[in-house]
Amino acid sequence: MILLFLITSIGIILLIGFLIFGILVIQDKYEPEPIQKEIEIVKSKNEPANNTKLASFLENPIDLQSFKKVKNINYTTTSVSNGMDYHFQPIIKDSIFYTYNYPVKNFTDSNKIDQVIVFKHGKNKHTYDDKTEILIELRIFNKDVDLGKANLVGLTKMELESEFGTDYLTLGNRITYSNKNKILILEIENSEVKSYRYIKLNTEKIDTNLIEQIIK
């Protein structure tokens, strides 16, 4: 009787052991794999979308010193000018804004003379060959191969979009590209660039109110 009881007990223990082992095997087999989270990288709106050409152009549209050297200084006029409220202006004592006027030959409209506005300071601020001056603005109305990559007048809107992308603001007949505190406002007529202004600003907040202030 005791022997039968022992045999039965051992059988029950073995059965329970097999059941536990089976449950563990099943849990291991069907254990769900860890879920891999996908991270979406969102680009800042202040960055030009996939357009390093635009960023590069706005950072340095012309080689200012090279451009000045190829121009006939005897056909160039200069003047001290007041900077606008929106112009970038480093806090440097004894500084001025200077305007270089580059008329095309046989020009007929004095309001359409190409201008380069710079910020100057130091002992050479009243000289033409001042290598410390900072480019602040370009006001361009004419085609000029001396401008290099900034020779934009006459380009079609399609060519602009191919070069700089389609991420721009539209205000009337003007489109505006920007990056950080640099802005490019292009006047479009018959789907071509009629004139443009490049400006280094004192702010990175660029909206239609600022653009209207500039073009008025």
Backbone as numpy.savetxt, mean C-alpha at the origin, in Angstrom:
# Nx Ny Nz CAx CAy CAz Cx Cy Cz
-18.68 -80.47 45.95 -19.50 -79.26 45.95 -18.64 -78.00 45.95
-17.62 -78.03 46.81 -16.70 -76.88 46.87 -15.94 -76.75 45.57
-15.53 -77.92 45.01 -14.79 -77.90 43.75 -15.64 -77.31 42.63
-16.92 -77.66 42.60 -17.82 -77.12 41.57 -17.97 -75.61 41.70
-18.00 -75.17 42.99 -18.15 -73.74 43.24 -16.92 -72.97 42.75
-15.72 -73.57 42.98 -14.48 -72.92 42.54 -14.41 -72.84 41.02
-14.80 -73.94 40.38 -14.75 -73.96 38.92 -15.70 -72.91 38.34
-16.89 -72.81 38.93 -17.89 -71.82 38.46 -17.38 -70.39 38.66
-16.76 -70.14 39.82 -16.24 -68.79 40.12 -15.14 -68.39 39.15
-14.24 -69.37 38.89 -13.15 -69.08 37.95 -13.70 -68.80 36.57
-14.73 -69.54 36.16 -15.34 -69.33 34.85 -15.96 -67.93 34.74
-16.63 -67.54 35.84 -17.25 -66.19 35.83 -16.19 -65.11 35.74
-15.09 -65.28 36.49 -14.00 -64.29 36.48 -13.39 -64.19 35.08
-13.14 -65.33 34.45 -12.58 -65.33 33.09 -13.51 -64.67 32.11
-14.82 -64.94 32.26 -15.81 -64.34 31.37 -15.82 -62.82 31.50
-15.79 -62.36 32.75 -15.77 -60.90 32.98 -14.50 -60.29 32.39
-13.36 -61.02 32.55 -12.10 -60.52 32.00 -12.15 -60.40 30.50
-12.69 -61.40 29.81 -12.82 -61.34 28.36 -13.73 -60.19 27.92
-14.83 -59.97 28.66 -15.74 -58.88 28.32 -15.06 -57.52 28.43
-14.31 -57.32 29.52 -13.59 -56.05 29.72 -12.56 -55.85 28.62
-11.81 -56.90 28.27 -10.81 -56.83 27.22 -11.45 -56.46 25.88
-12.62 -57.07 25.58 -13.31 -56.80 24.34 -13.76 -55.35 24.24
-14.26 -54.84 25.39 -14.72 -53.43 25.40 -13.56 -52.48 25.14
-12.40 -52.75 25.75 -11.22 -51.89 25.57 -10.74 -51.90 24.13
-10.77 -53.10 23.51 -10.34 -53.22 22.11 -11.25 -52.42 21.20
-12.57 -52.50 21.44 -13.54 -51.79 20.61 -13.37 -50.27 20.76
-13.17 -49.78 22.01 -12.98 -48.35 22.24 -11.74 -47.82 21.53
-10.67 -48.62 21.57 -9.42 -48.20 20.93 -9.58 -48.14 19.41
-10.36 -49.08 18.89 -10.54 -49.15 17.44 -11.35 -47.97 16.91
-12.35 -47.57 17.66 -13.27 -46.53 17.18 -13.05 -45.17 17.86
-11.92 -45.02 18.48 -11.62 -43.72 19.10 -11.46 -42.67 18.00
-12.22 -41.56 18.06 -12.15 -40.55 16.99 -10.79 -39.87 16.94
-10.35 -39.58 15.72 -9.08 -38.88 15.53 -9.22 -37.43 15.95
-8.15 -36.83 16.49 -8.22 -35.42 16.88 -8.51 -34.52 15.69
-9.37 -33.55 15.88 -9.77 -32.64 14.81 -8.72 -31.56 14.65
-8.24 -31.39 13.43 -7.25 -30.35 13.14 -7.97 -29.07 12.76
-7.70 -28.03 13.52 -8.34 -26.75 13.27 -7.63 -26.02 12.13
-8.41 -25.48 11.20 -7.85 -24.70 10.12 -7.78 -23.24 10.53
-6.62 -22.62 10.32 -6.43 -21.23 10.68 -6.50 -20.37 9.43
-7.40 -19.44 9.43 -7.56 -18.55 8.27 -6.78 -17.28 8.52
-5.88 -16.95 7.62 -5.07 -15.75 7.73 -5.77 -14.63 6.95
-6.12 -13.60 7.65 -6.81 -12.47 7.03 -5.85 -11.31 6.92
-5.68 -10.80 5.72 -4.77 -9.67 5.50 -5.41 -8.38 5.98
-4.57 -7.50 6.50 -5.04 -6.19 6.93 -5.54 -5.40 5.74
-6.59 -4.62 5.93 -7.13 -3.80 4.85 -6.17 -2.70 4.45
-5.21 -2.37 5.33 -4.24 -1.32 5.02 -3.14 -1.82 4.10
-3.08 -3.13 3.86 -2.06 -3.69 3.00 -2.62 -3.86 1.59
-1.86 -3.52 0.58 -2.34 -3.72 -0.78 -2.47 -5.21 -1.06
-3.67 -5.64 -1.49 -3.93 -7.07 -1.68 -3.11 -7.61 -2.84
-2.18 -8.49 -2.51 -1.35 -9.16 -3.51 -0.72 -8.17 -4.50
-0.34 -7.00 -4.04 0.17 -6.01 -4.98 1.41 -5.33 -4.43
2.52 -5.98 -4.57 3.78 -5.40 -4.11 4.22 -4.27 -5.03
3.75 -4.29 -6.29 4.10 -3.22 -7.22 3.55 -1.89 -6.74
2.31 -1.90 -6.27 1.69 -0.67 -5.77 2.44 -0.16 -4.55
2.73 -1.04 -3.61 3.43 -0.64 -2.39 4.80 -0.06 -2.72
5.50 -0.70 -3.65 6.83 -0.24 -4.05 6.75 1.12 -4.73
5.77 1.29 -5.62 5.62 2.56 -6.32 5.32 3.68 -5.35
4.38 3.47 -4.44 4.00 4.52 -3.51 5.11 4.86 -2.53
5.96 3.91 -2.26 7.08 4.17 -1.36 8.13 5.05 -2.04
8.33 4.84 -3.33 9.37 5.61 -4.03 9.01 5.71 -5.51
8.13 6.64 -5.88 7.66 6.71 -7.27 8.72 7.16 -8.26
9.65 8.00 -7.83 10.73 8.45 -8.73 12.04 8.51 -7.97
13.13 8.43 -8.74 14.45 8.73 -8.19 14.61 10.24 -8.32
14.33 10.95 -7.25 14.24 12.41 -7.32 15.52 13.06 -7.81
16.66 12.66 -7.28 17.92 13.29 -7.67 18.26 13.02 -9.14
18.01 11.82 -9.59 18.27 11.49 -11.00 17.34 12.28 -11.92
16.08 12.41 -11.51 15.10 13.16 -12.30 15.53 14.62 -12.43
15.98 15.22 -11.34 16.40 16.64 -11.36 17.64 16.84 -12.24
18.51 15.87 -12.25 19.75 16.00 -13.02 19.49 16.04 -14.53
18.49 15.30 -14.99 18.24 15.26 -16.43 17.44 16.46 -16.91
16.91 17.22 -15.98 16.14 18.41 -16.37 17.08 19.61 -16.55
16.72 20.46 -17.48 17.49 21.68 -17.73 17.19 22.68 -16.62
18.18 22.94 -15.77 17.96 23.83 -14.63 17.60 25.24 -15.08
18.03 25.63 -16.27 17.72 26.96 -16.78 16.27 27.07 -17.24
15.61 25.93 -17.37 14.22 25.90 -17.79 13.31 25.50 -16.63
13.89 25.53 -15.43 13.17 25.12 -14.22 13.05 26.30 -13.28
11.88 26.52 -12.74 11.69 27.57 -11.75 11.43 26.94 -10.38
11.80 27.64 -9.36 11.62 27.12 -7.99 10.99 28.21 -7.13
10.35 27.78 -6.06 9.74 28.75 -5.15 9.54 28.10 -3.78
9.62 28.91 -2.75 9.30 28.44 -1.41 7.78 28.40 -1.30
7.24 27.34 -0.75 5.79 27.20 -0.65 5.39 26.78 0.75
4.15 27.02 1.05 3.61 26.58 2.34 3.06 25.16 2.20
3.40 24.32 3.12 2.86 22.97 3.09 1.39 22.97 3.46
0.65 22.04 2.89 -0.76 21.90 3.22 -0.93 21.15 4.54
-2.11 21.27 5.13 -2.36 20.60 6.42 -2.18 19.09 6.32
-2.48 18.54 5.14 -2.41 17.10 4.98 -1.03 16.60 4.58
-0.09 17.50 4.31 1.26 17.10 3.91 2.04 16.50 5.08
2.82 15.51 4.78 3.77 14.97 5.76 4.82 16.03 6.06
5.05 16.29 7.35 6.01 17.32 7.72 6.78 16.89 8.97
8.01 16.45 8.79 8.83 16.08 9.95 9.01 17.29 10.88
9.12 17.01 12.16 9.31 18.09 13.14 10.79 18.44 13.17
11.17 19.33 12.28 12.57 19.77 12.16 12.57 21.30 12.10
13.38 21.92 12.91 13.46 23.38 12.93 14.11 23.89 11.63
13.78 25.13 11.32 14.36 25.81 10.16 14.17 24.99 8.88
12.93 24.57 8.66 12.62 23.77 7.48 11.61 24.50 6.60
11.54 24.13 5.35 10.64 24.76 4.39 10.12 23.74 3.39
9.03 24.11 2.72 8.57 23.37 1.56 9.02 24.11 0.32
9.44 23.35 -0.67 9.96 23.94 -1.90 9.22 23.32 -3.07
8.94 24.13 -4.07 8.28 23.64 -5.27 9.19 23.81 -6.48
9.41 22.71 -7.21 10.12 22.76 -8.48 9.08 22.72 -9.59
9.15 23.68 -10.52 8.22 23.73 -11.64 8.94 23.30 -12.92
8.37 22.29 -13.60 8.98 21.76 -14.81 8.02 21.88 -15.99
8.01 23.05 -16.64 7.10 23.22 -17.80 7.59 22.45 -19.01
6.65 21.92 -19.77 7.02 21.28 -21.03 7.29 22.38 -22.04
8.00 22.06 -23.10 8.31 23.05 -24.12 7.03 23.51 -24.81
6.97 24.79 -25.07 5.83 25.40 -25.76 4.51 25.18 -25.02
4.57 25.19 -23.69 3.34 25.00 -22.92 2.43 26.22 -23.10
1.13 26.00 -23.01 0.15 27.09 -23.21 -0.71 27.33 -21.97
-0.68 26.41 -21.02 -1.52 26.53 -19.83 -0.63 26.47 -18.59
-0.51 27.60 -17.90 0.35 27.67 -16.72 -0.19 26.85 -15.56
-1.45 26.49 -15.65 -2.04 25.66 -14.58 -1.73 24.18 -14.76
-1.08 23.85 -15.87 -0.76 22.45 -16.14 0.75 22.24 -16.27
1.48 22.93 -15.42 2.93 22.74 -15.34 3.22 21.67 -14.29
4.01 20.69 -14.66 4.35 19.62 -13.71 5.13 20.20 -12.54
4.77 19.75 -11.33 5.39 20.27 -10.13 5.86 19.14 -9.22
6.98 19.39 -8.57 7.51 18.47 -7.55 7.66 19.28 -6.26
6.99 18.85 -5.22 7.07 19.54 -3.93 7.91 18.70 -2.97
8.87 19.38 -2.32 9.78 18.67 -1.42 9.83 19.38 -0.07
10.28 18.65 0.92 10.52 19.20 2.26 12.04 19.34 2.41
12.50 20.56 2.77 13.94 20.82 2.84 14.31 21.40 4.20
15.53 21.11 4.61 16.03 21.65 5.87 17.56 21.64 5.81
18.17 22.31 6.75 19.62 22.30 6.81 20.27 23.35 5.94
21.57 23.31 5.87 22.34 24.37 5.18 22.13 24.38 3.67
21.67 23.28 3.10 21.49 23.23 1.64 20.04 23.41 1.21
19.21 23.87 2.11 17.78 23.90 1.79 17.41 24.87 0.67
18.27 25.82 0.38 17.98 26.75 -0.71 18.75 26.42 -1.99
19.32 25.22 -2.05 20.07 24.82 -3.24 19.30 23.77 -4.02
19.54 23.73 -5.32 18.86 22.77 -6.19 19.41 21.36 -5.97
20.69 21.28 -5.68 21.33 19.97 -5.51 21.32 19.53 -4.05
20.19 19.65 -3.42 20.04 19.25 -2.01 19.66 17.78 -1.95
20.57 16.97 -1.49 20.34 15.52 -1.47 19.60 15.05 -0.21
19.34 15.97 0.73 18.63 15.59 1.95 17.14 15.88 1.88
16.70 16.50 0.80 15.29 16.85 0.68 14.41 15.60 0.59
13.16 15.74 1.01 12.21 14.63 1.05 11.08 14.90 0.07
10.81 13.95 -0.81 9.71 14.09 -1.76 8.38 14.08 -1.00
7.56 15.10 -1.23 6.26 15.19 -0.59 5.11 15.02 -1.58
5.25 15.63 -2.75 4.14 15.55 -3.70 4.62 15.67 -5.15
3.91 14.96 -6.02 4.05 15.12 -7.47 2.70 15.58 -8.02
2.72 16.62 -8.85 1.53 17.07 -9.56 1.86 17.01 -11.04
1.34 15.99 -11.69 1.77 15.69 -13.06 0.59 15.80 -14.04
0.79 16.58 -15.10 -0.24 16.80 -16.12 0.19 16.34 -17.50
1.48 16.04 -17.66 2.01 15.77 -19.00 2.79 14.44 -19.02
2.84 13.86 -20.20 3.69 12.68 -20.39 5.14 13.12 -20.29
5.96 12.32 -19.63 7.37 12.67 -19.46 8.17 11.40 -19.19
8.94 10.97 -20.16 9.71 9.73 -20.01 10.74 9.84 -18.88
11.14 11.07 -18.53 12.11 11.25 -17.45 11.55 10.81 -16.10
10.22 10.69 -16.02 9.60 10.25 -14.77 9.77 8.75 -14.54
10.18 8.03 -15.56 10.35 6.59 -15.40 9.03 5.90 -15.14
8.96 5.11 -14.09 7.75 4.35 -13.78 6.59 5.26 -13.37
6.90 6.53 -13.05 5.85 7.49 -12.69 5.29 8.23 -13.91
5.66 7.80 -15.11 5.12 8.38 -16.34 3.76 7.75 -16.61
2.76 8.19 -15.88 1.44 7.54 -15.89 0.42 8.22 -16.80
0.63 9.49 -17.12 -0.33 10.22 -17.96 -0.42 9.53 -19.33
-1.65 9.26 -19.73 -1.87 8.60 -21.02 -2.12 7.11 -20.90
-1.80 6.53 -19.74 -2.10 5.11 -19.55 -3.60 4.89 -19.49
-4.05 3.75 -19.97 -5.47 3.43 -19.87 -5.79 2.92 -18.47
-7.05 2.99 -18.14 -7.49 2.49 -16.83 -7.19 1.00 -16.71
-7.32 0.28 -17.82 -7.03 -1.15 -17.81 -5.55 -1.41 -17.52
-4.69 -0.58 -18.09 -3.25 -0.72 -17.83 -2.92 -0.42 -16.37
-3.59 0.58 -15.81 -3.40 0.91 -14.39 -3.80 -0.27 -13.51
-4.96 -0.84 -13.80 -5.46 -1.96 -13.00 -4.56 -3.17 -13.14
-3.98 -3.35 -14.30 -3.05 -4.45 -14.52 -1.78 -4.26 -13.69
-1.36 -3.00 -13.54 -0.13 -2.70 -12.82 -0.33 -2.62 -11.31
-1.41 -1.95 -10.89 -1.61 -1.66 -9.47 -2.80 -2.36 -8.83
-3.60 -3.07 -9.64 -4.75 -3.78 -9.06 -6.03 -2.95 -9.13
-7.09 -3.51 -8.58 -8.41 -2.86 -8.62 -8.89 -2.42 -7.25
-8.01 -2.47 -6.26 -8.38 -2.06 -4.91 -8.15 -0.56 -4.76
-9.13 0.23 -5.22 -9.01 1.68 -5.16 -10.36 2.30 -4.82
-10.31 3.56 -4.38 -11.52 4.33 -4.12 -11.87 5.11 -5.38
-13.15 5.24 -5.64 -13.61 6.02 -6.79 -14.39 7.22 -6.30
-14.04 8.39 -6.79 -14.73 9.62 -6.44 -14.85 10.47 -7.70
-16.06 10.49 -8.25 -16.26 11.21 -9.51 -15.42 10.58 -10.61
-14.63 11.42 -11.30 -13.78 10.90 -12.38 -12.36 10.60 -11.90
-12.21 10.39 -10.60 -10.89 10.09 -10.04 -10.88 8.75 -9.31
-9.77 8.06 -9.42 -9.57 6.84 -8.65 -8.34 7.05 -7.77
-8.39 6.45 -6.59 -7.34 6.70 -5.61 -6.78 5.39 -5.06
-5.48 5.21 -5.23 -4.75 4.11 -4.61 -4.05 4.65 -3.36
-3.87 3.80 -2.37 -3.17 4.24 -1.17 -2.50 3.07 -0.47
-1.49 3.39 0.30 -0.83 2.42 1.16 -0.14 3.20 2.28
-0.51 2.87 3.51 -0.02 3.60 4.68 -0.31 5.08 4.52
0.71 5.95 4.51 0.44 7.39 4.40 0.76 7.94 3.02
0.78 7.06 2.02 1.03 7.52 0.65 -0.24 7.32 -0.19
-0.48 8.28 -1.08 -1.71 8.25 -1.85 -1.43 8.65 -3.30
-2.18 8.03 -4.20 -2.07 8.32 -5.63 -3.47 8.59 -6.16
-3.74 9.85 -6.52 -5.05 10.25 -7.04 -4.93 10.49 -8.54
-5.67 9.74 -9.32 -5.57 9.82 -10.78 -6.87 10.35 -11.37
-6.76 11.37 -12.19 -7.91 11.90 -12.91 -8.06 11.13 -14.22
-9.25 10.56 -14.41 -9.50 9.71 -15.58 -10.43 10.43 -16.56
-10.04 10.44 -17.82 -10.88 11.02 -18.87 -10.82 10.11 -20.09
-11.99 9.70 -20.56 -12.07 8.76 -21.70 -11.24 7.50 -21.43
-11.33 7.01 -20.19 -10.67 5.77 -19.76 -9.14 5.86 -19.79
-8.60 7.09 -19.77 -7.16 7.28 -19.72 -6.79 8.26 -18.60
-5.56 8.16 -18.13 -5.09 9.07 -17.09 -4.83 10.45 -17.70
-5.56 11.44 -17.22 -5.39 12.82 -17.69 -4.34 13.55 -16.86
-4.35 13.30 -15.56 -3.37 13.90 -14.65 -3.37 13.08 -13.36
-2.39 13.33 -12.52 -2.39 12.64 -11.22 -1.62 13.42 -10.18
-1.89 13.07 -8.93 -1.16 13.63 -7.81 -0.72 12.50 -6.89
0.55 12.51 -6.59 1.11 11.59 -5.59 1.43 12.43 -4.36
1.01 11.98 -3.18 1.22 12.77 -1.97 1.65 11.87 -0.80
2.61 12.36 -0.06 2.98 11.74 1.21 2.24 12.51 2.30
1.37 11.82 3.02 0.45 12.46 3.96 0.95 12.42 5.40
0.27 13.19 6.23 0.58 13.18 7.66 -0.32 12.22 8.44
-1.06 11.39 7.70 -1.97 10.44 8.31 -2.08 9.18 7.47
-2.49 8.09 8.10 -2.77 6.85 7.37 -4.27 6.63 7.23
-5.05 7.56 7.78 -6.51 7.46 7.66 -6.93 8.15 6.38
-7.21 7.37 5.37 -7.53 7.92 4.05 -8.98 7.57 3.71
-9.80 8.59 3.51 -11.20 8.38 3.17 -11.63 9.44 2.16
-12.91 9.42 1.79 -13.41 10.34 0.77 -13.33 11.79 1.24
-13.49 12.02 2.53 -13.40 13.40 3.04 -12.01 13.98 2.80
-10.99 13.20 3.06 -9.63 13.67 2.85 -9.36 13.89 1.36
-9.82 12.97 0.54 -9.60 13.10 -0.91 -10.28 14.36 -1.44
-11.51 14.62 -0.97 -12.21 15.83 -1.40 -11.44 17.09 -0.96
-10.87 17.04 0.24 -10.07 18.17 0.74 -8.87 18.42 -0.17
-8.26 17.36 -0.66 -7.07 17.48 -1.50 -7.40 18.03 -2.89
-8.48 17.54 -3.49 -8.75 17.87 -4.89 -9.59 19.13 -5.08
-10.11 19.69 -4.01 -10.97 20.87 -4.17 -10.19 22.09 -4.67
